[in-house]
Amino acid sequence: MNEKKTRVPGTEPLPDGTYYVGDLIGLRALDETGAFVGTVTGVLMTKQQCLEIAAGMTPDDLAELERKRVEAQAEADEKIREFERKIRENPGSVPNPEKALRAKKKKWNAAVPKPKTFLVPFVSAYVREVEPENGTLRLTDVNGLMDI
């Protein structure tokens, strides 16, 4: 497989097939037919670099979701602080307060919206074309990679 590579911005020119991470974030991912699949939201910098793609979400959708996420997280944080205050002010009012607090945090944080994402190995077998100048990249769906 031909590996595609990412680079941290520097002064040297980029070789073909190498991209700055910032140039990949926000690209619209298209399938083999040109249909919109999602938006690149991240690059996992591991031995096998992968693109994180928010399924079916445009950059505008992601911005709106982030606004809602921030509001929901603030609300969850306030509920957690209130529950912690209740435990401090009334010791013994909640059996096993640590366990109860963990359960409440899990419940309230689960209400914070997150996009559905999938990972695509950043290799030519999956990423056919990268066109930062057009704001797109084309993916090949191998073995249901884009099914979420």
Order of alpha helices (4+ residues) and beta strands (2+ residues): beta-beta-alpha-beta-beta-beta-alpha-alpha-beta-beta-beta
